[in-house]
Amino acid sequence: MSTVVDKPWGHELIWARTDRYVGKILHIKAGEALSLQYHRVKDETIMLLTGRMRLEYFAEGEEPQSRELAPREPVHITPLMRHRMIAIEDTDVLEVSTTELDDVVRLADRYGRSD
């Protein structure tokens, strides 16, 4: 059974949830962005399904990098990697991760959310 979770940037469709992994589709509205964040334990891989998106990412102490993801290009986001997804146009992103969904440390958030 799938679950939709509304977010200020769009919504998450959680389409798989077991005791070992979680599968989501993130729908990010054009011009919106997820928080600049990292995870202490959560390990995830994302892949752009539709739309256009810029990914910002860097390890602590490094200079931020930014690039536009190509469709169907997987990116592994390891624990502690700082990252943010920014939609250039309406975007759907496939995310598969470990189960620690509340493991989010927000460094910056345009919607005023904190941990």
PyRosetta script that sets phi, psi and omega in degrees:
from pyrosetta import init, pose_from_sequence

init()
pose = pose_from_sequence("MSTVVDKPWGHELIWARTDRYVGKILHIKAGEALSLQYHRVKDETIMLLTGRMRLEYFAEGEEPQSRELAPREPVHITPLMRHRMIAIEDTDVLEVSTTELDDVVRLADRYGRSD")
pose.set_psi(1, 132.4)
pose.set_omega(1, -178.2)
pose.set_phi(2, -93.5)
pose.set_psi(2, 157.0)
pose.set_omega(2, -178.8)
pose.set_phi(3, -132.4)
pose.set_psi(3, 134.8)
pose.set_omega(3, 175.3)
pose.set_phi(4, -102.6)
pose.set_psi(4, 129.2)
pose.set_omega(4, 178.4)
pose.set_phi(5, -117.0)
pose.set_psi(5, 113.2)
pose.set_omega(5, 178.6)
pose.set_phi(6, -69.5)
pose.set_psi(6, 140.4)
pose.set_omega(6, 178.8)
pose.set_phi(7, -132.5)
pose.set_psi(7, 157.5)
pose.set_omega(7, 179.2)
pose.set_phi(8, -64.3)
pose.set_psi(8, -20.6)
pose.set_omega(8, -179.6)
pose.set_phi(9, -96.5)
pose.set_psi(9, -4.8)
pose.set_omega(9, -177.0)
pose.set_phi(10, 153.6)
pose.set_psi(10, -121.1)
pose.set_omega(10, 175.7)
pose.set_phi(11, -160.8)
pose.set_psi(11, 163.2)
pose.set_omega(11, 173.0)
pose.set_phi(12, -111.2)
pose.set_psi(12, 135.7)
pose.set_omega(12, 170.4)
pose.set_phi(13, -108.7)
pose.set_psi(13, 107.0)
pose.set_omega(13, 178.0)
pose.set_phi(14, -85.8)
pose.set_psi(14, 109.1)
pose.set_omega(14, -173.8)
pose.set_phi(15, -103.7)
pose.set_psi(15, -11.8)
pose.set_omega(15, 176.2)
pose.set_phi(16, -148.1)
pose.set_psi(16, 135.2)
pose.set_omega(16, 177.4)
pose.set_phi(17, -150.9)
pose.set_psi(17, 116.6)
pose.set_omega(17, 176.8)
pose.set_phi(18, -128.3)
pose.set_psi(18, -176.6)
pose.set_omega(18, 177.0)
pose.set_phi(19, -78.0)
pose.set_psi(19, -0.4)
pose.set_omega(19, -178.0)
pose.set_phi(20, -120.3)
pose.set_psi(20, -25.0)
pose.set_omega(20, -178.3)
pose.set_phi(21, -155.6)
pose.set_psi(21, 163.9)
pose.set_omega(21, 176.7)
pose.set_phi(22, -134.0)
pose.set_psi(22, 137.2)
pose.set_omega(22, 174.6)
pose.set_phi(23, -115.9)
pose.set_psi(23, 132.4)
pose.set_omega(23, -179.1)
pose.set_phi(24, -135.0)
pose.set_psi(24, 156.8)
pose.set_omega(24, 162.2)
pose.set_phi(25, -118.7)
pose.set_psi(25, 121.2)
pose.set_omega(25, 177.7)
pose.set_phi(26, -94.6)
pose.set_psi(26, 122.3)
pose.set_omega(26, 174.2)
pose.set_phi(27, -102.5)
pose.set_psi(27, 113.2)
pose.set_omega(27, -177.2)
pose.set_phi(28, -111.1)
pose.set_psi(28, 122.1)
pose.set_omega(28, -179.0)
pose.set_phi(29, -71.5)
pose.set_psi(29, 147.7)
pose.set_omega(29, -179.6)
pose.set_phi(30, -50.3)
pose.set_psi(30, 131.5)
pose.set_omega(30, 177.9)
pose.set_phi(31, 83.3)
pose.set_psi(31, -5.5)
pose.set_omega(31, -179.1)
pose.set_phi(32, -95.6)
pose.set_psi(32, 165.4)
pose.set_omega(32, -176.8)
pose.set_phi(33, -148.0)
pose.set_psi(33, 145.8)
pose.set_omega(33, 170.7)
pose.set_phi(34, -76.5)
pose.set_psi(34, 166.0)
pose.set_omega(34, 178.9)
pose.set_phi(35, -66.6)
pose.set_psi(35, 153.6)
pose.set_omega(35, 168.1)
pose.set_phi(36, -73.9)
pose.set_psi(36, 120.5)
pose.set_omega(36, -167.7)
pose.set_phi(37, -150.5)
pose.set_psi(37, 170.8)
pose.set_omega(37, 167.5)
pose.set_phi(38, -148.1)
pose.set_psi(38, 167.9)
pose.set_omega(38, 179.0)
pose.set_phi(39, -120.4)
pose.set_psi(39, 139.2)
pose.set_omega(39, 178.2)
pose.set_phi(40, -74.1)
pose.set_psi(40, -38.9)
pose.set_omega(40, -174.2)
pose.set_phi(41, -125.8)
pose.set_psi(41, -37.6)
pose.set_omega(41, -174.6)
pose.set_phi(42, -56.7)
pose.set_psi(42, 133.3)
pose.set_omega(42, 179.9)
pose.set_phi(43, -119.0)
pose.set_psi(43, 128.4)
pose.set_omega(43, -175.3)
pose.set_phi(44, -141.0)
pose.set_psi(44, 157.2)
pose.set_omega(44, 171.8)
pose.set_phi(45, -128.5)
pose.set_psi(45, 132.5)
pose.set_omega(45, 179.3)
pose.set_phi(46, -116.0)
pose.set_psi(46, 158.0)
pose.set_omega(46, 176.2)
pose.set_phi(47, -151.3)
pose.set_psi(47, 128.5)
pose.set_omega(47, 177.7)
pose.set_phi(48, -68.6)
pose.set_psi(48, 122.9)
pose.set_omega(48, 177.5)
pose.set_phi(49, -94.7)
pose.set_psi(49, -52.2)
pose.set_omega(49, 179.8)
pose.set_phi(50, -141.5)
pose.set_psi(50, 157.5)
pose.set_omega(50, 177.5)
pose.set_phi(51, 89.3)
pose.set_psi(51, -162.7)
pose.set_omega(51, 178.9)
pose.set_phi(52, -134.1)
pose.set_psi(52, 138.9)
pose.set_omega(52, -175.2)
pose.set_phi(53, -148.0)
pose.set_psi(53, 143.8)
pose.set_omega(53, 173.2)
pose.set_phi(54, -105.9)
pose.set_psi(54, 135.8)
pose.set_omega(54, 177.0)
pose.set_phi(55, -110.9)
pose.set_psi(55, 125.4)
pose.set_omega(55, 171.3)
pose.set_phi(56, -102.0)
pose.set_psi(56, 137.4)
pose.set_omega(56, -177.1)
pose.set_phi(57, -158.7)
pose.set_psi(57, 150.2)
pose.set_omega(57, 176.5)
pose.set_phi(58, -175.1)
pose.set_psi(58, 155.4)
pose.set_omega(58, 172.8)
pose.set_phi(59, -85.9)
pose.set_psi(59, 155.6)
pose.set_omega(59, 179.6)
pose.set_phi(60, -55.8)
pose.set_psi(60, 132.5)
pose.set_omega(60, 179.3)
pose.set_phi(61, 87.2)
pose.set_psi(61, -6.8)
pose.set_omega(61, 178.5)
pose.set_phi(62, -101.1)
pose.set_psi(62, 163.9)
pose.set_omega(62, 175.5)
pose.set_phi(63, -73.3)
pose.set_psi(63, 137.4)
pose.set_omega(63, 177.2)
pose.set_phi(64, -61.6)
pose.set_psi(64, 142.5)
pose.set_omega(64, 174.0)
pose.set_phi(65, -114.8)
pose.set_psi(65, 154.0)
pose.set_omega(65, -179.9)
pose.set_phi(66, -144.5)
pose.set_psi(66, 137.0)
pose.set_omega(66, 175.6)
pose.set_phi(67, -155.5)
pose.set_psi(67, 153.5)
pose.set_omega(67, 175.1)
pose.set_phi(68, -83.6)
pose.set_psi(68, 130.2)
pose.set_omega(68, 179.6)
pose.set_phi(69, -78.1)
pose.set_psi(69, 143.1)
pose.set_omega(69, 173.4)
pose.set_phi(70, -84.8)
pose.set_psi(70, 150.0)
pose.set_omega(70, 176.9)
pose.set_phi(71, -56.5)
pose.set_psi(71, 139.3)
pose.set_omega(71, 176.9)
pose.set_phi(72, 64.6)
pose.set_psi(72, 18.3)
pose.set_omega(72, 177.7)
pose.set_phi(73, -93.3)
pose.set_psi(73, 111.5)
pose.set_omega(73, -179.8)
pose.set_phi(74, -76.9)
pose.set_psi(74, 145.9)
pose.set_omega(74, 176.4)
pose.set_phi(75, -132.8)
pose.set_psi(75, 124.8)
pose.set_omega(75, 178.5)
pose.set_phi(76, -89.2)
pose.set_psi(76, 122.0)
pose.set_omega(76, 179.5)
pose.set_phi(77, -108.4)
pose.set_psi(77, 105.0)
pose.set_omega(77, -176.7)
pose.set_phi(78, -83.2)
pose.set_psi(78, 160.2)
pose.set_omega(78, 175.9)
pose.set_phi(79, -53.3)
pose.set_psi(79, 143.4)
pose.set_omega(79, 178.9)
pose.set_phi(80, 78.4)
pose.set_psi(80, -10.7)
pose.set_omega(80, 176.3)
pose.set_phi(81, -70.2)
pose.set_psi(81, 124.1)
pose.set_omega(81, 176.0)
pose.set_phi(82, -74.2)
pose.set_psi(82, 137.2)
pose.set_omega(82, -177.6)
pose.set_phi(83, -158.2)
pose.set_psi(83, 156.0)
pose.set_omega(83, 176.7)
pose.set_phi(84, -153.6)
pose.set_psi(84, 137.8)
pose.set_omega(84, 175.4)
pose.set_phi(85, -105.6)
pose.set_psi(85, 132.1)
pose.set_omega(85, -179.1)
pose.set_phi(86, -127.0)
pose.set_psi(86, 121.0)
pose.set_omega(86, -177.9)
pose.set_phi(87, -83.1)
pose.set_psi(87, 125.2)
pose.set_omega(87, 175.0)
pose.set_phi(88, -82.8)
pose.set_psi(88, -36.7)
pose.set_omega(88, 171.3)
pose.set_phi(89, -138.5)
pose.set_psi(89, 172.3)
pose.set_omega(89, 178.1)
pose.set_phi(90, -49.9)
pose.set_psi(90, 129.8)
pose.set_omega(90, -167.9)
pose.set_phi(91, -135.4)
pose.set_psi(91, 140.4)
pose.set_omega(91, 170.4)
pose.set_phi(92, -118.1)
pose.set_psi(92, 129.0)
pose.set_omega(92, -176.9)
pose.set_phi(93, -123.3)
pose.set_psi(93, 127.4)
pose.set_omega(93, 174.0)
pose.set_phi(94, -83.3)
pose.set_psi(94, 131.2)
pose.set_omega(94, 177.2)
pose.set_phi(95, -128.9)
pose.set_psi(95, 130.1)
pose.set_omega(95, 171.9)
pose.set_phi(96, -122.2)
pose.set_psi(96, 130.6)
pose.set_omega(96, -174.4)
pose.set_phi(97, -146.8)
pose.set_psi(97, 172.1)
pose.set_omega(97, 167.6)
pose.set_phi(98, -70.9)
pose.set_psi(98, 176.2)
pose.set_omega(98, -165.1)
pose.set_phi(99, -87.1)
pose.set_psi(99, 2.1)
pose.set_omega(99, -174.9)
pose.set_phi(100, -81.8)
pose.set_psi(100, 69.9)
pose.set_omega(100, -173.3)
pose.set_phi(101, -65.8)
pose.set_psi(101, -25.5)
pose.set_omega(101, -179.7)
pose.set_phi(102, -90.2)
pose.set_psi(102, 4.0)
pose.set_omega(102, -178.7)
pose.set_phi(103, -84.7)
pose.set_psi(103, 76.5)
pose.set_omega(103, -179.2)
pose.set_phi(104, -131.2)
pose.set_psi(104, 121.5)
pose.set_omega(104, 172.4)
pose.set_phi(105, -108.4)
pose.set_psi(105, 109.3)
pose.set_omega(105, -178.4)
pose.set_phi(106, -86.6)
pose.set_psi(106, 126.0)
pose.set_omega(106, 177.4)
pose.set_phi(107, -96.6)
pose.set_psi(107, -29.7)
pose.set_omega(107, 177.2)
pose.set_phi(108, -157.3)
pose.set_psi(108, 142.7)
pose.set_omega(108, -178.7)
pose.set_phi(109, -150.8)
pose.set_psi(109, 121.9)
pose.set_omega(109, -177.9)
pose.set_phi(110, -73.3)
pose.set_psi(110, -8.9)
pose.set_omega(110, -179.3)
pose.set_phi(111, -103.9)
pose.set_psi(111, 5.9)
pose.set_omega(111, 176.2)
pose.set_phi(112, 79.5)
pose.set_psi(112, 12.8)
pose.set_omega(112, 179.3)
pose.set_phi(113, -81.1)
pose.set_psi(113, 149.7)
pose.set_omega(113, 174.7)
pose.set_phi(114, -134.6)
pose.set_psi(114, 177.8)
pose.set_omega(114, -178.5)
pose.set_phi(115, -66.9)
pose.dump_pdb("model.pdb")
